[in-house]
Amino acid sequence: MSIKISLNHIGIATEAGGTSLERLFRILGIGRGPSEQVPEQGVNVHFFNLTGEPPHLELLEVMDPSGSVAKFIEKRGPGIHHLSFQVESGSLDSLCETLKQEGFRFTFDAPKRGAQNMRINFIHPSTAGGVLIELMESSNAH
């Protein structure tokens, strides 16, 4: 299977009001992009652009203390949460199926909608060397 894939963003888990990282980004000249709520994951997502092109930085600000990002912070503390790879449109389902056949586990049974209306699924870190990997697909170029 040969598909086009690229690093889209690095997700960073922060507690509510985690402004020290935002302040650092501002000082470094990393521009703030849009923000949006993702209630299904209990976070506000804040995008930061290094160059205007991917990869970006994505701050996951906890809004729901029972959400998966809040649980991540409880267990590991704030910090890098995931790496996100964008796959070409129409390839996410077949890629997930191939990875399942190869023994990789996913956090969702099937892709769901995430931030920016992307279709997403996460490879469970227990099968990916301890790293949470997000696969995302859009019909639009990012």
C-alpha positions in Angstrom: 0.0 0.0 0.0 1.5 3.3 -1.1 -0.3 6.5 0.1 0.7 10.1 0.4 1.3 11.0 4.1 2.7 14.0 5.8 3.2 15.3 9.3 0.4 17.7 9.9 0.8 18.8 13.6 2.2 18.0 17.0 -0.5 17.9 19.7 0.4 19.3 23.1 -1.8 18.7 26.1 -2.2 21.7 28.4 -4.4 22.4 31.4 -7.1 25.0 31.2 -5.6 28.5 31.0 -2.1 27.1 30.1 -0.8 30.4 28.9 2.9 30.0 29.6 3.3 27.9 26.4 1.2 30.4 24.4 3.4 33.2 25.8 6.6 31.3 24.7 5.1 30.8 21.2 4.4 34.5 21.0 8.0 35.4 22.0 9.3 32.9 19.5 7.2 34.5 16.7 5.0 31.5 16.2 1.7 32.9 14.9 -1.6 31.9 16.5 -4.2 30.5 14.2 -7.8 29.7 14.8 -9.2 28.0 17.9 -12.2 25.7 18.2 -14.0 23.5 20.8 -14.0 19.8 20.3 -16.6 18.7 22.9 -16.3 15.0 22.1 -12.7 15.1 23.4 -13.3 17.7 26.1 -10.8 20.2 24.8 -10.5 23.6 23.2 -8.0 23.4 20.4 -5.7 26.3 19.6 -3.6 26.1 16.4 -0.2 27.8 16.0 1.5 28.1 12.7 5.3 27.9 12.3 5.4 28.9 8.6 1.8 28.9 7.5 2.3 25.4 6.1 2.2 22.1 8.1 3.5 21.0 10.4 1.6 23.1 13.0 1.5 23.0 16.7 -1.9 22.2 18.3 -2.5 23.1 22.0 -5.2 20.9 23.5 -6.6 22.9 26.4 -8.5 20.7 28.8 -12.1 21.8 29.4 -13.7 18.5 30.6 -11.9 17.0 33.6 -13.2 13.5 32.6 -12.0 13.7 29.0 -9.2 11.7 27.5 -6.7 14.6 27.4 -7.4 15.4 31.1 -6.7 11.8 31.9 -3.5 12.0 29.9 -2.4 15.0 32.0 -3.3 13.2 35.2 -1.2 10.3 34.3 1.8 11.9 32.5 1.5 15.7 33.1 1.2 18.4 30.4 3.3 17.9 27.3 3.4 16.3 23.9 0.2 14.3 23.5 0.4 13.0 19.9 1.9 13.2 16.4 -0.7 13.7 13.7 -0.2 12.5 10.1 -2.5 13.6 7.3 -3.2 11.0 4.7 -4.5 11.6 1.2 -8.3 11.9 0.8 -10.1 8.6 0.6 -7.3 6.5 2.1 -8.0 6.6 5.9 -10.4 3.6 6.0 -8.2 1.3 4.0 -5.0 2.4 5.9 -6.7 1.7 9.2 -7.8 -1.7 8.0 -4.2 -2.6 6.8 -2.8 -1.4 10.2 -5.3 -3.5 12.1 -4.3 -6.6 10.1 -0.7 -5.8 11.0 -1.6 -5.9 14.7 -2.1 -2.1 15.5 -4.9 -1.1 17.8 -7.0 2.0 17.5 -8.7 4.1 20.1 -11.9 4.3 18.0 -13.6 1.4 16.2 -14.0 3.6 13.2 -12.8 7.1 12.2 -14.6 10.0 13.8 -14.8 13.8 13.2 -12.2 15.8 14.9 -11.0 19.5 14.8 -11.4 21.3 11.5 -14.0 18.6 10.5 -11.2 16.1 9.7 -11.9 12.4 9.8 -9.5 11.0 12.5 -8.5 7.9 14.3 -5.7 7.3 16.8 -3.2 4.4 16.8 -3.0 3.2 20.4 0.4 4.0 21.9 0.7 0.4 23.3 1.1 -0.8 19.7 3.1 2.2 18.4 6.2 2.3 20.5 4.5 4.4 23.3 3.5 7.2 21.0 -0.1 8.2 20.3 -0.4 8.6 16.5 -3.3 10.4 15.0 -4.2 9.7 11.4 -6.3 12.4 9.8 -8.0 12.8 6.4 -9.6 15.7 4.7 -11.0 16.3 1.2 -9.4 19.7 1.3 -5.6 20.4 1.1 -4.3 21.8 4.3 
